[in-house]
Amino acid sequence: MDFNSVKEYLFDAARQAGLDEYEVYFMESDGISAETLKDEISSFSSAVSGGICFRCIVDGKIGSAATELFTKEEMAELVERAKNNAKYIENDDRAIIYKGSSKYAEISPINMATSDAAEIKSVALDLIKKTYEQSEYITDGTQTYAVQEKTKMILANSHGLYLESEVGVSGALVQAVVAKDGESQYGGDLETGFDKEKLEKLPREAIDEALSKIGAKEIPSGRYDIIFDGKQMRALLSAFCSVFSGRNAYLGLSLLKGKEGEKIAAECLTLIDDPMYPTSPMQTAFDGEGVATYKKNVIENGVLKTLLYDLASADKEGRESTGNGQRASYSSTVSISPFHFYIEGGEQSDDELFAKLGNGIYITELKGLHAGANAVTGDFSIESAGFEIKNGKIGSAIKSFTVAGNFFELIKNIESLSSNVKFGFPAGFTVFGAPNTLVRGCSVAGT
């Protein structure tokens, strides 16, 4: 049964049940992935999954129910389950089925070459072969991974709103393990898309990272000037992303409550959420509630311009939704998340940033970050690794030290940013990015 048939059955059942406001949300994902170990495929997956969620307003509450079974009988039962579930909602959010935005961005269809299972396997096997060929120090534990996934979303409701979107992502990962001088280390890198020229570089980059850690030494405790590598700065941003949620602020779970319009960060910091970022594979013109998405500066030159809102949290604060009510899957509840969320790059090259640092630490690895970060207080204490910086140049590898601080203080103390913003792989519908970031006087616990 196609979506339009499902929608009509549900709408008919909703009308017969006496419902006035209701919504249908459909999501389908088609994914292929392959993982290698040594010189063969160790894991392979090819699957199509998806389902439909029906939401309705009953006595001022939103009830919902979801299913993967598309039959006439299931459609009627789905409506009844959603009605009954509304009775158990205990929050005081105003129930809203969105009527639609005045304008939605036009997004070109995703331009992603479709690969079949054989091609995905070939990418993973070719990468593992080249990784072993490029270094005599490669050892067991080295792995590669290739993935391709497309997701389609459709939202339709009783107000006549009908929205459809498709996103897709592909990419590959190399995780190299080396053994040298009686020591083992690992290094890894990933690339979005299957561009041959970029994939060719992955094995060498992963190997070089692993070898650079061999012989790492420990450092004494103290206060150090630090450059956080862009990959690690975006990991910090990911760990503390929830502080920008309007709902968390309303619930007292973010220290940014009531801070909109105030300076909360260094003047050089601008933090952007851009659902239509040109190179993003996850571009979408609407969120999980049907609200139009748009580019927004969350922090602009250090000033908090806006938190992120869905319909319910915006209603409580007397604001408009920012179009950040996402659904991780067809059956998920709406939650607040950014789309393409990144710190805007500065004007300096990476080399110029190292020169500006002078002497300090370049952090290239944060371990167990989410376990060592408290998003409510902003405090973090994270085991780290990286390199010494001496006279503006990268020096010896260092390990086994802990960097501690507070996220809200850290963003106030950012002195400078490089121009090269490093984006990660999508996590759901969110992509994080950040440039190399210079912060003075960080607390480090070493030997």
N, C-alpha and C positions, 0 to 999 in steps of 0.2 A: 504494500500500500504506500503510495507516495505521500509527501507532506500535505499537499493541498487536500487530498481525500481525508487524511487524518484530521486536519484542521476543521473541515466541514462537519465531520462526525462529532468532534468535540464541541464545536460551536452549537450544533443542534442539541446535543445532550445538555449543554449549559443552559440554553434557553428553556428547554423542557424542565430543567431543575429550578427554574425561576431566578437564575442569576442575571445580574445586570452588567457587572464588570468582570472580565476574565481575560486570560492571556495564555498563549501556547508558545513554548520555547523548545526548539529542536536543535540538537547538536549531533554531528556525526564525524568521527575521526577515522582516517585511513592511514595506517603506519606500517613501515618496514624498517627493521633494524638488524644489524649483524655485528657480532663481537668475535674477536679472534684471541687465541692463546697459542703461542709458538707459531706454527705455520698453518693452522687450520681454524675453521669456524668453530667456536666453542658455544655460541649461543645465537639463535636466529628467531626472529618473530615477524609475522606478517598477519595483521588483523584489522578488521573493520569493526568499530564499536560505536555505539550511540544510543540515543533514546530521546524521549520527549517529556517535558514537564508542563503540567497544567496548574495555573494559579487563579484564584478567584477571591473576591471580597464577600465575606459573610459576616454580618453584624459588626462591621468596622474592623474586621481582622482578615488578614490574608492567609488562606489555606492553600496548601500545595501538595501535589502528588506526582510521582514520576514513574515511568515504565520504559521497558525496551520492547514490549510486545505490542505490535500494531494490528490489533483486530477490532472489529466493531464492538464486541463484548467488552474488551479491555478499555475502550474509549469511554463507554458508559460508566464502568466501574471507577475509572480514573477521576471523573468528575465527582462522583459520590465520595471517594476517599479524600479528595481535596476539600470538599465541603465539611466533612467530619473533622479533618485535621485542623480546620480553622478554630474549632472549639477549644483546642489545647494551647493556643497561642497566648502567652502571658505578658509579652512586652506591650508597652504603650505607644509603639510606633503607629503613626497614622497610615492606614492602608491606602496604597496608591497604585493604580494601574495607569501607566503613563499614556497621555494622549498623543505625544509626539512633539519633536522639536520643529521649529520653523524652517530649519535648513540642516542638511546633512552633507558632509564633505563627499566629493566624488573621488572614489578610489579605483584605480585601474585594476583589472583582474590580476591575480598573482602571476608573476612571470617566473615560474619554477619548472625547469625541465623535469618531467616525470621519469623516474628510474624504476626498473622492475627489480624483482628480488635478486636476479643474477648480477645485475649491475651494482647493487648495494653490497653484495658479498664480494664482488670484484674490488670495489674501493677499499674495503677493510683488509682483504688479503694482500692487495698491492702495497698498502701502507705498512703492514707488518713485515713484508719481504724487504722493503726498502729500509726499514728501521734496523733490521738485523744486518743488512749489507753495509750500512754506513758507519758501524763502529764495532771494533773487536771486543768492546767492554759490555755490549748488550747481553743481558742474561734473562733467565726465566722470570716470568712475572710481567714481562713486556706485553702490552695489549694494544689493540686498536679497535675502534668502534665507528660505525657509519649508520646514519639514521635519516629517514625521510618521513615526514608526516604532513597531512593536509587535514584541516578541520573546517567544516561548514556549519554556520549558525543561521537559523531563521527565527524571527520573532513576529508574532501576529496577535492582535488583541481585539477586543470588542469595540474599541474606539475607531477601528478601521486602519490602525497602524500595521504596516507590513514591511519588515526589514530583512535583508539577506546579506550575508558576508561570507567570504572564504579566506582563510589564512593558511600559510604553509611554510614549513621550515625543513631544511636539510643541512647536514654537516657531518664532520668527522673529527675524531679525537685520537691522538697518539699518546700513550702512557709508556714512557721508556724507563726501564730499570737497568742500571749499570752496576758493575762490580769492578773496583779498581783499588789496588793497594790495601786489600783486605777490608774494604768498606763498600757498602751498597747504598745507592741513592736513586731517587726517581725524579723524573721531570715529565711534564705533560703540557700539551697545547691543543687547542681545538680551532676549527675553522668553520664558519657558517657558509653553506653552499658547497658545491663540488667543482669549483674552478680548479683546473688542473695545475696551473702555475702556483696557486696558493697551497694546494695539497702537497705539491712537491717539496715545499719548505717545512712541512710539519715534522717529519722524522728528525731532521737535523736540529730544529729548534728544541724539540723534546730531549734529544740526546745532549745537546749543549747545556741545557738547563740542569740535567741530572749530573753531568760531569763537573759543572761549576760548583756543585755542593760538596764534592769530595775534598776532604781535608779541612772542613769548616771548623773554626775555633769558637771558643766561648768568649764573652766580653764581660767586664765588670758592671755591676749595677750603677745607675746614675741617671742623670737627665741628659737626653740627647736630642739634637736636631735631627728630624727624620723626614725622608721622602717615602711616602706610601706609593708603591707601584700602582698604576691605574687599576689593575685587576684586583688588588687588595682593597683599594679605596671603594671600588664598586661593591665588593663583598661587605664592607662596613655599611655602605648605603643600603644594601639588601637587608642586613641584620636589623637596621634601625628604621626601615621603611615605614613600619606601622605608626611611628610617632607623627607622621603626616596625615593620618586618618582623622577626619572630622568626627567620626563615631567614637574613636578612642579618646579624643579630646573631650567630647561630651561626657564620656563615662569616667573621666579622670585618669585615664591610662596613658596620657601623653602630657609632657610638661609644656607643650606648645599651646595648650588651651588658653584662649584669650590673647594670644600673641600676634594675631594677624595685624599687619600694619606696623609691627615693631621690628627693629633690627635685631636679628638673632645670630648672625654669622658675619664672617669677614666680608668686607666690601667687594673682594675679588670673586666671591662665590655667587653663582647663579645656578639654580637647580631647576631643570625643565622636565615637564611631562609632555611628550609629543606623540600622540597616537598615530600621526601620519608622517613620522620621521622617514625621509626618502628611502633609506636603505633597509628599513625595518621589514622583516618578513611577516610581522604580526599586525599590519595596518588594518584598522577597522573604524568605520564611521559612527558606530554606536556601541554603547555598553550593554551589559546584560539586562538592563531595564528598558532599553530603547531610547535612552537619552543620547543626543549627539555628542560625540567626543571632539575635543579640540586641543590645540597646543596652548600650554599655560606655563608661566613662570611661577613655580611654587615659592622659590626664593629668588629675589632679584637684587643683585648688588648688596647682598647681606640682609635684605628686608624680607620678612615672611609675607608674601602677597596673598596666599590662600592655602588652606588645607584642602584635602581631597574629600569630596562628598558623594554619597549616593543619594537617592531620593529621600529616604527616611531621615538620615542625619542632617541633610540640608533643611528639611522641613522643621526639625527641632530647633535649628539655629536661625531660622528665618532667612535662609539663603537659597540660591539656585544650585541644583546638582552640578558638579563639575564633570559629569559623565564618567565617573570612576567606579560605578557599581558593577563589578565583574562577576561572572559565574565561571568557576573552574571547570565545571562539567554541566551536562543537562540537568542533573539531579541536585547540584550544589545550591545552597542558599546564596543570596547576593552578598558579596563582601567588597570592601573598598581596597582597590589596588591601582597602581599606576600602570601605564602602558610602556612607552619608551622613556625611561626615567634616568636622567643623566646629569652630571655636573658639567657645565659648559667649559670648554677648554680655554686656557689663557693665551698669552702671546709668546711665551718662551718655548724654545725647543727643549727636549729632554736634557741635552748636554748643557744648555744654558741654566737649566734648573739645578743640575748637579753642581755647576760652578757657583751658583748663588748659595747653595747649601754650604759649600766649603768642606767642613769636616762633620761627619755624622753617620747615620745609618740609612741604608736603602732597604726597606722591608718588601720582600718579594713573596712571602708566604705567611698566612695567618691560619693557624690550625684550630679546629673546633670552635670556630667563631661564634656560632649561634649558642653554643653551650656557655661561652664566656661573656655573653653580652646580655644586658638587661635593658630591654627597650623602654621600660617604664621610667627608670631612673636615668638611663643614658650611660650607666657605668659599664666598662668593659675591662677584662683582663685576659689577654690572649697569648698563648704560646706562639712564638714567631721565629722566622729565619730570614736571612738576607745577606747583605754585604756591607762592609765598612766603606765609607766614602772619605777619602783623604785628598785634600787640596782639589776638590771638585771632580775626582776620578774614582771609578769603582775599584775597590781593593779586594781584600780577602773575604771569603765566605764566612759567615758567622751563624751560630745556631743556638738553640736551647736558651733563649731569653724570652721574657714576657713583657709585652708592652701593655700598659694600663692607663686608663684615663676615663674621660667622660665625653660622649659623642657631642653633646651640646657645647661643651667647652672647646672640643677639638675644632668644630666648624667655625668657632669664633677666632681661633688662633691660626687658621690657614694663612700663610704668608704669600704663597704663589702657586700657580698651576701651569702645567705644561700645555701645549696646544694639541697634543695627540690624545684624543678621547678613546679609551679602549672599551669596546662593548662586549658583553658576554652572550651566551646562548640563551634563547628564551626560556624562562621558567613559567610555564603556563602561557599567559598572554603578556607577560612582563619581561622587558629587556632592561638590564641595568648597565650603566656606563659611567666611567670617570677617567680623568687624566692623572698623570703622576702629580702628587700633592705634597707640598712642602709645609711642614708644621714644626715650629720651634719648641724646644724644652719639654719633650715627652718623657714620662717616667718609664724607665726600663729596669727590670729585675734580671740580672745575669748571675755571674758567679760571685 
